[in-house]
Amino acid sequence: MGLRSDVAVVVVGAGQAGLATAYELMRGGLRPQEDFVLVDARDPDTLAWRQRWDSLRLFTPAWYSHLPGVPMPGDPNRHPLAHEVGEYLDAYRESLGVQPRWGVRALGVTVEPQGLVLRTTGEDIRASAIIAATGPFSLPSYPLFAESVVVAGATLHSDQYRRPSQMPGGPVLVVGSGNTGLQIARELAATHCVSIARGSRQLRLPQRFLGLDIFRWLKLTGALTVPATSLLGRRMSRTETIIGSGLGSLAASGVHVLPRAVGASGDVVSFEGGEERHFDSIIWATGYRTGYEWLPRQALADRTALRDGGTAVDGIYLIGAPWMRNRASALIGGVGADAERVVAAVRRQLGDAGKIGSAR
């Protein structure tokens, strides 16, 4: 593998977090493809917002659902569909002029006296700084007992679900009662016999309150930017927020609400309290993990540094992780503020006239 020594910064991930970072790097005078590069293991058609079910609509309004410098087109008060977000990110990437290296997976980082070396499935890249921007939807997460499931129909993660016609007949269990699980269960209930297994502790908020979208209130009250390190922030981060209708309305529409799923054997799922039920198909609405396996283990050791985008390894930074700084860190409308802080930290480390300038 050849090494590139003329790159100041490598951004791993070309989704919303990576593009927000690219915007801030360019605002600081760095040139894409010359001073910094983006790499992504996926291709443009398989980015996170392209891998969602057809009817998925954001619970954030359009006025909040955009990256720095470019508003989401259309009515600012509407709630965009997922495919619209994908199209918006494509247009944003083109407007920046960045050309990610698609299909290039990060494998590891080597720390050398001259800087950092990002090992990839393509060429290795030497850089002064590496920013992990793989975001909150990097890799599907499953409960440990998922590998014990064998059903007659289908078993798939919400990442793979597209529409009700995709699912065979017979009883379907949706595991996880977050926003994703609730939306999928509600859609499937029109054509299937659906059960949903409760997930983590939740706080339900209405989509609208006193005539305004709930995100107006969250922004006005500062709830979106409560520091993750504060007492309130720590409490908020332990509770999943549900926007809109909750389990009560699902039950009223005929969906069977079950306790938390705790185990499985074949097509029989066990629930808290000892109940067991048979299902023909299962959808895992169990979220995602960030996929930082390629980072040095010691990089994630300093939890305090992570809150500001830094790590325990000089030159390695993070962005887009859930609750990195606050509730907004993983949202498309909040990642821009984090990108500004992370890039400022990169510039302080490298020096405006030092290593960044030498990459030009």
N, C-alpha and C positions, 0 to 999 in steps of 0.2 A: 504494500500500500504506500502511495506517495503522501508526503506531508506538505501542507500549505502553511507557510510562516508569515504570510502577509495579511492575515485576517485578525482584526482586533477582537471581534465578538462573534460567537456562534449562538444562534437561537434555535433550540430544539423544540419544534412544534410550530405549525403554520396556521393554527386555528385562531380564535378570537384573542387569546393571550399573546400568541406570537406576533400577530399583526399589530396589536396595540403597542407591543415592545418595539417593533420595526418603526412605527410612526414616531415614537419618542427618540429612537436612535437617529432617525433622519432629521428630526427637529433639532437635534444636537449637532448636526453637520456631518454625520456619517453616511456614506454612500452604500446602497444595497449592492450586493454581489462583489464589492471591492473592499469596503471596510468591515462589512458584516454579511453573514449569510444565514439563511433559514434552511433547516433540514426537517423533513417529516417522513415518518415511516409509511404514511398513507399516500393516496393520490387524491386529487381534488374532489372526486366523486364519492369518496368514502370518509370525508371529514365528518366530525361529530354531528353537525346540523344536517348533513345529508343522510345520516343513519337514524332517522326517526320515523315514527308512524305517520301515515298520510295526513291525519286530522289533527296532529299535535299543534296546539296554539299556545304561544307564550303566555304566562301569567303576568309578565311585565309589559306595560304599554310601549308602543313604538317610540315615544319621546324619551324613554329610558333605555331602549334596546338598541344602542348604537355605540360604535367605537369613536375615539377622539377625532374631531374635525369633520365628520361626515354623518349627518342625521339619517335615520332610517326614512326612506321615501314613503309618501302616502300620508294618510290621516295620522297625526301623532298620537291620537287617543285610542287607536285600534290596537288589537293584540295580534301581532303577526303570526302567520303559520311558520312552521320550522323550515319549510323549503324556501320561504322568503328570506329567512336569516341566512341560509346557505348562499342564495343569490346575492344578498347584500355583501357578504364576506368576499365572494368572488370579485364583485365590483370594487370593493375597498382595496383588495390586494392589487388589482390592476391599476387603481388610481395611485398607489404608492410606487408602482414600478418594481416591486420585489418579485423575484423569481425563485421560489423555494426549490430545493433539490428534493423532488418527490421520490418516494420509495427508498429513502435512505434512513435506516434505523440506527439509533444510537445504541452502542454496545457497552461502552464503558469510558472512563476518563482516567488518563495517566497524568500524574503531576510531575513535571520536569523542571529543572532549573530555569529553562527558557520560557516556561509558561505551561499551559495545559494542552493535552492532546485528547481530542474526542475521537475515540475509535468507533467506526461505523461500518455498515455493510457495504458502503462504497469506499471512497478514499478516507484516510485518517486526516483530521483537520487540527492544526495547531492554532491556538488562539490565546489571547490574554484573559478573556472572560467567556464563560459559557452560561447561558441563561436557559434553564429548564422551563419551557412554556407549554408543556403537554396538557395543561388545563385539568378541569374537573371530570372530564368524560373520556379519559384515556383508555381504560381497560374495564370491561364488564366485571362486576363482582358477584360472586355466588356464595350462598351458605355452604358450609362444609358437607352437609348431607345431600347436596344436589347430585353428587356423583353416584348416590345410591338409588336414584330415580330411574325407573324403566316404565314407560307408559306406551299405550297402544297408539295414541295420537301424536302430539308434538310437544316437545319441551324446548323452550327457547328463552333467551334473555330479551328484555324489552328493547334492547339494541337491535334485535333482529325482527321484531314485530312491525308489521306494516299496516294491516287491515283485517277486519273480522273474517273475510273470505279465506284468509290464509290458514285459519284454524279449522281442524277437522271437527265433526260433530261430537257430541258427548260432553260430560261435565268438565269445565275448565277451572283451574285454580290459579289465581293471581297472587303471588307471594310478595308482600310488601304493600303498604297502604299509604305511601307518600303520594306526591302530586302525580307521578307517572303511573303508579298502580291504580289510583283512583280514576284517572282518565281512561286508561285501557279497560278496566272493569266496566265502567259506565258505557263505553262504546260497544263492548262485546255483549252486554246484557240484552241488547236488542235482538240478538240472533243465537245466543248460547245460554246454557245453564251455567252461571258464573258464581264462584265463591272467591272471597278475598281474605287473605290471612293478614292480621294486623302486623304492623311493623314497630318502629321505635316510638318513643313518647312524642306527642305532637301538639302543636298549637294551631288552631284553625282560625284564619282571618277571612272575612268576606272579601269578595273581589271589589266591591264598592261599599263605601261607608259615608253617610251624610252627603250623598250626591257626588262624591269624588272617588276616583280609583284609589284603592288601598295604598298603591305605591306613592301617590301624592302625600298621603299621611305619613308613610314610612320615611319619605325624604324630608318632609317638613319637620318631623319630630327628631330626626337624626338617628332613627333606629337602624338604618342601613349602614351607618358608619360608627356604631358603638365599637370601641377598640376590643379586639379579641382577648386582650390581656386583662381587661377590666372584669370586675365581679359580675356585672350584668352581661358582658360579652361571653364570659365562660358559661353562664347559665343559658344564654340564648343558643350557643353552639351545641349544647347537649339536647336541644329540643328541635325537632323538624317542624318547619312552618308549612302549613297547608293553606293554599290560597283558593277560596271558592268553596264549593260544596264538599262535605266530608263524608264519613262513613254512614252517618244517619240518613242522608238522602239516598245513598246507594242501597241501603237496606230497604228503604221505602219503595225503591224501584225493582225489588225482587232479587238483588244480589245477596248471597248468604255471607254474612260477616262472621269470620272465625277467629279464634285466638291465634297467637303467634305460632307459626310452623316451627317445629323443633327437630324433626327427623323424618326419614322416609325409608321404605323398603319396597322396591318395585313400584307399583302404582298406588300404594297406600301411604298417605302422609299423616304423620303424628303431630298433634297440637298440644300446646300447654294445657294442662288439666287432664290429659290422658285420652282425649278424643282422637279417633282415627277415621279417615275417610278415603274412599277410592276416587281417583280422577283419571280421565283419559288424556288430558293435556295440562301442561303447567307453563305459566309465563313467570319468569323471574324478574320482578320489578324491584330488584335489590341493589340498585345503584351501581357505582363505579369506583375503581381505585385509581390512584394517580399514576402508577406505573413508573416509579423512580428507581427501579432495580438497577439501572445502568449507572446511577450516580455512586460515587464512593460512599461506603457505609458511614464513614465519619462525617460526611457532609451534612447529614440530617441530625447529628447529635445535639446541636445547640438549638433548642426550641425557641429561645429568646431571639436569636438572629433570624430565624425563619419568619418571624412576625413582620420583619421589615424587608423580606425578600433575600436576605443574605443566608449564608450557610457557614458551617464550621471550617470549610475549605476556602481559602482566599481565591477569589475569581469565579466561584460558582454561585449562581443566584437562582431563585425560584420566582415564578409568577403564575397566577391563575388558580392556585390551590384553594379549596374551600376554607373559609375562615383564616386565610393567611394574615390579613390585617383586620377584616371585619366581615359582616354578612355579604357585602357587595363584592368581595374579592373574586368570587367565582361567577359573577353575573356579567353579561356582556356590557351592561351599563356602568359597572363598577371597576372593571379590570383596567381601564385607562388611567385612573388615579394611581393604582398600584404600579402600572408601567412607568409612570412619570417618576415615582420614588425609586424604583429599582434601577432605572437607567441613570438617575442622578447618583446613586450609589456606585454604579459601574464607572461613571466618569470620575468620581472622587478617587476611586481605587486606581484607575489607570492614569489619571491626570490629563487635563484638557490638551496640554502641549506635549504630553509624553507618548505613551504607547498608542493612544488613539491617533494622535497626529502622525506617528510614524507609519501607520498602516495606509496612509493616503499616497 
